[in-house]
Amino acid sequence: MEKPYLLHFATPGERVSPFDVNMAYDAGWDAVIPYAGVGLEEIANFTQDVIFSRGAKGVKHTGIFIGGRDAVLATDMLDAARKAMVPPFQVSVFADPSGAYTTAAAMLAKVEQSLAKVHGLSLTGRQVVVFGGTGPVGKIVAVLAAQAGAEVTITSHDGLARAVAVTETINARFGIVVRPADTHSEISKVALLADAEIILATAKAGVQVLSAEHLALASKLLVAADINAVPPAGVAGIGVMDDAAHLSAGSGRAVGIGPLAIGNVKYKVQQALLQAMRGADSPLYLGFADCLEEACRHAR
C-alpha cells in the first residue's frame, strides 16, 4: 500500500493559515498537519522528527511548509530545516509566510512584464518605491527588486525609525542596499514621488497610500502595482483586474497592475510549488527566489 502524502505545516505563531491549508489540499496532499509555536530554535528538531519516521522511501511522500508572519524569520527557518536533513532522510521544504513570498514574487513578475512590454525596459537602475513596505510582502518585494538591480526605497507611515529598522535587517540578511523613508508627512511623500519610476503598494487592506492628486505629481512613473483588493484601492485609479491598464499620472506613460492580476499569478505559483514538492524525486527547498522564478513563468 502506498503511503499517504503528508505535509507538516509549521508556524511560529498561534495558528496556521487556513488559506495555505486549502491550497495544499487542492495541490494534492493527502493530509496537512498543523503545528503552532514552531520557531527558529525548534525547526531543526521538528524537521528530524519528520524525516526519521517514514524510512528512506517514505520521505518522498512527506513535506514541510513554513508559515508565520515574519518574512525574514521564515528564510532562516528554511535554511535551518535544510541543514537538519540527514541524507538519505530528506524532505522538501517550502517557506511562504502569510503568502508574502508568492505574493511578492507575483507582484514583481507582473511589474517586470509590464516594464518590458509597455516601455521596453528592465528593472535595472529603476527607481522603485515600496509604500507600506515594512510588512511581510513589502520587505520581500523590496529584496527581490534590489536583487534585480533596482534602486529601492521602503517607506513607513509610522515614522522613519520603523523604516530604518526594516531596511537595516534586510540589508544585513540579504546583502542588498535598500533605503528607508518616512511618508508620514506630505512633504516627504511628494519628494519620493518626484523620482519614482515604479510604485509598489503593499500597505494594509483598505488603506489608500496614494491619491489621484499624488499621482499627478509622479512625473516619471512607469508602472504602479497594488496588492490591496479591499476598497479603497491602495493606489487611486487602479482597478482590481487591471493588468498594465493606463493609469492617470503626471508622466502620462504609467500603467497600473491590480490585486487580482497579481493574485492570479500568486495562486498559480503556490499551487505549482506545492505540486512540485509532492512529485519531487529529490528534495526541494523553496524560498522567495524560487517563487519569483515560478512567477515569471506564469506572468504572461
N, C-alpha and C positions, 0 to 999 in steps of 0.2 A: 504493500500500500504506500502510495506517495505521501510524503509528509506535507502538511499544510504550509502555506506561505505566511509567516508571522512577521509583522512589523512592530517593533518595540519603540514606542513613542515617548521620548524623554523630554521633560521641560524643567527648567529651574523654578518656574512659577507654581501657582496653586492648582492649575488645571491646564489640560492640553486644549488645543483649538479644535472645536467641532468642524470647522471648515476643512482643516487638514485631515481629520479622521474621515470625513466624507470623501475627500479626494483620494485617499489611499484605498478605500474600499472600491471606489469607482475605477481605480487603476488595476484592480485585480487581486489585491492582497486578501487572503482568506480571513485574517484576524488582525486587528490593530489594538495593541495593548498599551494603555496609558500609564505613565509614571510621573508623578509630581515631585518637586523638590530635588531633582537630579541636576546638580550644578557641575562646575569645573572640577571640584575636588572628588566628586562621586563618579564621574563619567568613565574613568578607567576601570574601576571595579564593576560598574554596571555593564560595560562592554564585555568584560571577561566572563561575567555571569551569563551573558547572551551566547557567547561563542562556544563554550565548552560543553553545553548540554545536549547538542544535537549531532555530534560527530562531524568528521571532515566533509561528508557528503551533505549532511543536513544544513550546514551553514549556507549553502546556496539557496535555501528556502527561507532565509532569515535576513532581516534588515533592521537598521536603527534610523529613526527620524529624530532630529534635534529641533525643538521649537523654542518657545520663550519669547521675550521681547527685547533682549539685548543683542543687537546685531554683531557687536564685536565679540562678546562672550561666546556666541554660537560658533564663530570661527575658531576660537580657542578650544572649545569642546570638540569640534570636528577633528582638529589636529590631535587632541589628546586621545580621542577614541581610536584614531588610526594608529597611533603609537602603541596602544594597548593590545593590538592584534598579535596573535601568536600563530604564525603560519604552521600548518595549513588551515588553522582555525581563524578564518577571516570572513567578515560580513560587510556588505555595502552600508555606507552611512550617508545620509542626506541632511544637510542643515538648511532650514528656511524659517527663521524666527519671525513669527507674525506675518509670514508671507513676504518679508522685506527683501529677501534675495531674489525671488522670482518676480516680484513687482518692480523692483529697481532695474532688474535686467530687461524686463519688457519695456519699461519706460525709455531706457537709454537706447534699446534696439530700434524703437519706433522713431526716436529723435534722429538717430544716425540715418535711418531710411529716408526720412523727410529731408534732412540736410543734403543727402546725395541726390535724390530725385528732383527736388524743387530748386536747390541752389547749387548743385554740383560741388559740394564741399564736404569735408570730413570734420571730425571733432578737434583735430589737431590745431592748437592755437586759439580755439574759440573761447570767448568769454562766457562762462556758464555761471549763473546764479541759482542756487538752490534755496527757495523760500520755504520756511518751515523745515529747514534742513537738519535740525537737531534730533529728530525722531528716527526710528529704525530704517525706514525707506530712504529718508534724506541722507543719512550717513552713508549708506551703501551706494546709492546712485552717485553721490559725490566722489566716492572712492573709484567707482568704475569710470566716471568721466575723467578724473585726473589720470587714471591709468591709460586712458585712451588719448592722452595728450592735451586735454583742455585745461584752461586756466579757470579754476573753480573757486567760488566763494559760497560759504554756508552762512545763512542768516538766521537770527533768532529774534523773535518779537519780545522775548523776555529779558533782553539785555545782552550786552556784549560778553559778559562773563560766561554765560552758558555756551555761546558760540565758540569762544576761545577754548573752553574745556573739551568740547566735542572735537574741534579741529586738532588740538594737541594729541588727543587719544588716537584718532585715526591716522594722523601723520606719522606718529611713532610706530603704530602697529603695522601699517602697510607701506611705509617708506615712500610717502607721497607728500605733496605740498598743496594743502587746501587752506584758503584764507577765511578768517571769521569776519562777520559784520553784524551790526545791530540795526534792526529795522523798526525799532520802537518809535523813532521819530520820522516824520515825513521827509525831513531834510536828508537823512541817511538813505532812505528808500529811493528817493529821487536821484541821488548821486549814483547809486548802483544801477538804476535803470538807464542812465545815460550811456553806459558802455556795454550793457548786457546784450549778447547775441542769442543766447539760449537761456530760457527761463524754465526751471523745473519746480513745479508747485507740489510740495509734499506735506503740507500742513494738515491739521486735523480735519476730519469730515465736517462740512458745514461752515468752514471758515474761509472767507474770501481774503486772499492776500494782496491781490491786485485788482483795482477797479478799471473802468474804461478810461478814466482820467489819468491813471498811472500809465496805461498802455500808450496813451497819446504821447507820452514823454520818452518812450522807448524807441529812439531814432535808429538804432542799429539792430533791432530784434529780427531774428530769422525764424526761430521756432520756439513755441511755448507749449509745454505739456503739463497736464493736471491730472492727479490721481483721485481727486475728490468727486465722488458721484452724488453727494448729498447737497441739495441746494442750500445756499447759493454756490455757484461754481467757484473754485479756488482762484481762477483767473477769469475775469469778466469776458463774456463773448465766446468762450469755448463750450461747445455742446458736448454732451456725454458720449455721443457717437462720432464726433469729429475725428477725421483721420487725414491730417495735412490739409484741413479746410482753411480758407482765407480767414485771417484774423485782423481786425481793425487795430492798427498800431501805428506809432509815429514813423516807422520805417517804410510803411506801405508795401512791404515784402513778406510780412510774417504769416506763418501758418500755425494752426493750433491742433493739438492732439488731445482728445478727451479720454476720460477714465475708462470707458467701456472698450475703446480701441486698444488701450493698454491692457485692460483686464482680460480681453480675449487672448492676447499673447501670453499673459501671465498664466492663465488656466492651461493653455497648451503646453507651456514649459513644465509646469508642475506635474501634469499628467505624464508627459513624456519621460521625465526623470524618475518618477515613481515606477513606471513600467520598465524602464531600463534597469533599475535596481532588481526588480523581480525576475528579469530574464537574463541577468548577467552571469557569465561563466566564471569571471574573476571579479573580485570586489571593486566597487566604485566608491569614491569619496567625493561627494558633490557639494561644492560651495558656490559662492556668488559668481565666480569666474565661469564655472560650468553652466550656470543659469544663463549668463549672457551669451555664451556660445550657442546654447539651445535656442534662446530668444531670437537670435539673428537668423536662425533657420525658419522661424515662423513669422517674422516681421516682413511680410511681402505684400 
